[in-house]
């Protein structure tokens, strides 16, 4: 399947849990749903007033969320194909959104230097984490949902204890921007995608860097699949890494 999904750059893509629906967002302010069996676009959302950076499906697949430059987090219903919530509270671009792995809350990272947790139903902010000095590029929950981790354009990565409402690990991976910082499924390692052409691997328990995977261009995104680490680069290339070597 190959298709021109949008007229300009694509901010994010994500699958539902069944893997039969792909969601894409773009600088053209549109969000599209793609049927992977029929291999065609089945719906286009035009609700956003600015470029859309990030998407996340709820774990049950009934809803997905978007994060946009227009400072909003929008919740969409997969059954009615309508916008269910328009959440406001950030005062600058919302760069990242991710759902809680078990509940109907979500975490966002914003260019206003904050990371916030929101109730999807009410649209109210449950907590905001302060401490970043630069635009926040990404945030997500740990696998057990006890932590939130986030990174910013100054290369700082913070791990926050949700119950204590405070940062308990501060990682300096700068001075280059940290664009994304996913954690493995065991909550043992952080993988920090950097503008300095490296993925820095940080051991959370030992609180130290253990390795840097060198690339030929800045890293924009990282995903995990089938025990492999895949990175997308600023120059358009994709690298696939095994546990011990580049594949």
C-alpha positions in Angstrom: 0.0 0.0 0.0 1.4 3.4 -1.0 -0.6 6.6 -1.0 -0.1 10.4 -0.8 -1.8 10.7 2.6 -1.4 14.5 3.0 -0.2 17.5 1.0 2.6 18.3 3.4 4.7 16.7 6.2 3.2 14.0 8.3 3.5 14.7 12.1 2.6 11.2 13.4 1.0 7.9 12.6 -0.5 5.3 14.9 -2.4 2.0 14.6 -5.4 0.9 16.7 -4.9 -2.2 18.8 -6.3 -4.5 16.1 -3.9 -3.1 13.5 -6.7 -2.6 10.9 -7.0 1.2 11.2 -4.1 3.6 10.7 -4.4 7.2 11.8 -2.3 10.0 10.3 -1.9 13.7 11.1 -0.1 16.5 9.2 1.0 20.0 8.8 -2.1 20.5 6.6 -4.2 20.5 9.9 -6.0 17.3 8.9 -6.3 13.9 10.5 -7.1 10.9 8.4 -8.2 7.3 9.1 -7.1 4.6 6.8 -8.6 1.1 6.4 -5.6 -1.2 6.1 -7.7 -4.0 4.5 -9.4 -1.8 1.9 -6.2 0.2 1.5 -8.0 3.6 1.4 -8.8 6.6 3.5 -12.2 6.2 5.1 -12.5 9.5 7.0 -10.9 12.9 7.2 -11.1 15.2 10.3 -10.7 18.9 9.7 -11.2 20.2 13.3 -7.8 21.5 14.0 -6.8 25.1 13.4 -3.1 24.4 13.0 -0.6 21.7 12.2 -1.2 18.4 14.1 1.9 16.9 15.7 0.9 13.8 17.6 -1.7 11.1 17.9 -2.6 8.4 20.4 -5.2 5.6 20.5 -7.0 4.8 23.7 -6.1 1.2 24.8 -9.7 0.0 24.1 -9.6 1.6 20.6 -12.9 3.6 21.0 -11.2 6.9 21.0 -8.0 8.6 19.8 -6.4 11.9 20.8 -4.5 14.6 18.8 -2.1 17.3 19.9 -1.9 20.4 17.8 0.0 23.7 17.3 -3.3 25.4 18.0 -2.8 24.7 21.7 -5.5 22.0 21.9 -5.9 18.3 22.7 -8.8 16.9 20.8 -10.6 13.6 21.5 -12.3 11.8 18.7 -14.9 9.0 18.8 -14.2 6.1 16.5 -17.8 5.0 16.4 -19.5 8.3 15.6 -16.4 9.8 13.8 -17.0 13.1 15.7 -14.9 15.2 18.0 -15.9 14.4 21.6 -13.6 16.9 23.5 -11.6 20.0 22.7 -9.3 20.3 25.7 -7.6 23.7 26.3 -5.1 24.7 29.0 -1.7 24.8 27.4 -0.6 28.3 26.3 1.6 27.2 23.4 1.8 24.4 20.9 0.9 20.9 22.2 3.7 18.7 20.8 2.9 15.3 22.2 -0.1 13.3 23.5 -0.3 9.7 24.9 -3.1 7.8 26.6 -2.7 6.1 30.0 -2.2 2.3 29.4 -5.2 1.4 31.5 -7.4 4.4 32.2 -9.0 7.4 30.5 -6.4 9.9 31.2 -3.7 11.2 29.0 -0.4 13.1 29.2 0.8 16.0 27.1 4.0 17.8 26.4 3.9 21.4 25.3 6.1 24.2 24.0 5.0 26.1 27.1 7.6 24.0 29.0 5.0 22.0 30.9 3.8 18.4 31.0 0.2 17.8 32.0 -2.1 15.0 32.9 -5.8 15.3 31.7 -9.1 13.6 32.4 -10.5 12.6 29.0 -14.1 12.7 30.1 -14.2 16.0 31.9 -11.4 17.7 29.9 -9.9 19.0 33.2 -6.2 19.0 34.0 -5.4 16.7 36.9 -1.8 17.8 37.4 0.9 19.9 35.7 4.6 19.1 36.1 6.9 22.2 36.1 10.7 22.1 35.7 11.6 22.1 32.1 13.4 25.2 30.9 12.8 24.6 27.2 10.0 23.5 24.9 8.8 20.0 25.8 8.9 17.7 22.8 7.5 14.4 24.2 6.0 12.7 27.2 4.5 9.3 28.0 3.6 6.9 30.8 5.8 4.1 32.0 4.5 0.6 31.3 3.2 0.3 34.9 1.8 3.9 34.7 3.5 4.9 38.0 5.8 7.4 36.1 5.7 10.0 33.4 8.8 10.7 31.4 9.4 13.8 29.2 12.1 15.5 27.2 12.8 19.0 25.9 14.7 21.0 23.3 17.5 21.6 25.7 18.3 17.9 25.9 16.9 17.4 29.4 14.9 14.3 30.2 12.8 14.1 33.4 11.1 11.1 35.0 8.2 12.1 37.2 6.6 10.2 40.1 2.9 10.6 39.5 1.8 9.8 43.1 4.4 12.1 44.6 3.9 14.7 41.9 7.6 15.4 41.5 10.6 14.7 39.3 12.9 12.0 40.8 15.3 11.5 38.0 16.8 14.4 35.9 18.9 13.4 32.9 21.1 15.8 31.0 21.4 14.4 27.4 22.1 17.9 25.9 22.9 20.4 24.8 21.2 19.1 21.6 17.5 18.8 21.5 16.0 15.5 22.8 13.2 14.8 20.3 11.7 11.7 21.8 12.5 9.4 24.8 10.5 6.2 24.8 11.1 3.6 27.5 11.2 -0.1 27.0 8.4 -2.4 28.1 10.2 -3.3 31.3 10.7 0.3 32.3 14.5 -0.4 32.5 15.9 1.7 29.7 15.2 5.1 28.2 16.1 5.6 24.5 16.7 9.3 23.9 16.5 10.5 20.3 18.7 13.5 19.8 19.6 16.2 17.3 23.3 15.3 17.8 22.8 12.2 15.6 22.7 9.7 18.5 20.3 7.6 20.4 21.5 7.7 24.0 20.5 4.6 26.1 20.0 5.4 29.8 19.7 2.7 32.5 16.9 3.9 34.8 17.8 1.7 37.8 21.5 2.4 37.7 20.9 6.0 36.6 23.7 6.1 34.1 24.2 6.2 30.3 25.3 2.8 29.0 25.5 3.3 25.2 25.1 5.7 22.3 23.9 4.5 18.9 25.5 6.8 16.3 23.6 7.8 13.2 24.4 10.0 10.2 21.6 12.5 10.8 19.5 13.9 13.7 16.9 11.3 15.0 13.3 12.4 14.8 11.4 9.3 16.0 11.9 5.9 17.6 9.6 2.9 17.8 9.9 -0.6 19.2 8.7 -3.8 17.4 9.6 -7.5 17.5 12.6 -6.9 19.9 14.0 -4.3 17.5 14.6 -0.6 17.8 13.7 1.5 14.7 14.8 5.1 14.2 13.8 7.6 11.6 16.3 10.3 10.6 16.1 13.9 9.4 17.6 12.8 6.1 14.8 10.5 5.3 16.6 7.2 6.3 15.4 4.5 8.7 17.7 2.5 10.9 16.8 -0.9 12.5 18.8 -2.0 15.5 18.9 -5.5 17.2 19.8 -6.0 20.8 23.5 -6.0 20.1 24.1 -4.7 16.6 22.7 -2.8 13.7 20.6 -5.0 11.4 
